[in-house]
Amino acid sequence: MKAKIAVLAGDGVGREIIPEAVKILKAIGDKYHHTFEFTSADIGGHAIDKVGVPLPNDTLALAKQSDAVLLGAVGGPKWEGLDYSMRPERALLGIREALGLYANLRPAKVYANLVDASTLKREVIEGIDILVIRELTGGIYFGRPKGIEPLPGGGERGVNTEVYTTEEVRRIAKVAFEAAQKRRKKVMSVDKANVLESSELWRKVVIEVHQDYPDVELSHIYVDNAAMQLVRNPRQFDVMLCNNMFGDILSDEAAMLTGSIGMLPSASVGAKVGLFEPIHGSAPDIAGKNIANPIATIASAGMMLSYALQLDKEAEAIERAIVKTLDMGYRTKDIQSPGTQVVGTVEMGDAILRNLD
Ligand code: NAD
């Protein structure tokens, strides 16, 4: 197949980890006879330095014309003094909005060799492999009315509105069922249907959409119980389907079960072009030293193959190469443990490349 991939390295460690992921994608292209066309563009602080804005029009146009976008990270101390509207991080909101990315997918997986990096006990987290799917453009963060208003008798009133339409729930539920079909075929829908009408509708629509996916098992859980079960028995979860706020909170909780931010990829998908990026930021404290862990970004490239290009076999090859490399004892500094071999960003990328079968 032919695919156009927009490559936005951004700032800080983004500029070190993205070349490693591109290196792996090129090798996959060669091995499996695909033509991946990579085009780089500026975003974040680097774009501010060059053209004065964090998300140049050219970058956005490139993203829109591509089949997928691979993003590093943006931000850094150099741009912290700028007005909020001109900060590098604005580019993230801008590109997500412009691409209409309404679903955020965050896997939380514990690799056998990294079990001890978690703060939880080995027997609780061993073997967990969860995909949290968060609705990204609706719910309480966007609902109206919102605001703070004065009260006649003194004091103020703060208001936000949790609101979902049938269509918004339907499209995110489809993402969850389709993702589950690529995995262990279980969707747990998270809601608070015992008290919230918006959750009542959420549950009703999820049940309706489920009719089209009889091969997937659907269950429902209240969000408070979900938060508890994630630390009590996380292995019970496959795909967790969440609204914007519940997903915001639970995806961080799930991510931290694994213990290492340098290992966690993410995907944001919408109507057309998807965006794939590590969950971590530009890590200015370690940038430019060849010590950043490139695995989150390489795994994000794997998600891109699977979710944007439907190349599941190729995505699995990347996953196997990561596991093999960890099994061989290669570690970047953030995941080192006694008896392992600490390597740099480039060397980790090279090792994963060698292990692509
Ligand atoms: P961060 O994720 O950049 O770093 C947090 C900690 O994790 C740091 O100690 C860092 O060294 C470490 N870390 C991060 N990625 C790593 C990797 N690949 N390998 C090894 N260690 C890694 O978060 P922060 O320090 O709060 O933010 C730094 C900058 O990044 C800020 O400007 C922030 O706004 C921006 N940021 C950007 C994104 C994004 O681009 N999506 C996300 C979060 C933060």
Boltz pocket constraint, residues with backbone or C-beta under 6 A from the ligand:
constraints:
  - pocket:
      binder: B
      contacts: [[A, 13], [A, 17], [A, 72], [A, 73], [A, 74], [A, 75], [A, 76], [A, 77], [A, 89], [A, 92], [A, 261], [A, 262], [A, 277], [A, 278], [A, 279], [A, 280], [A, 281], [A, 282], [A, 283], [A, 284], [A, 285], [A, 286], [A, 291], [A, 292], [A, 293], [A, 294], [A, 296], [A, 334]]
      max_distance: 6.0
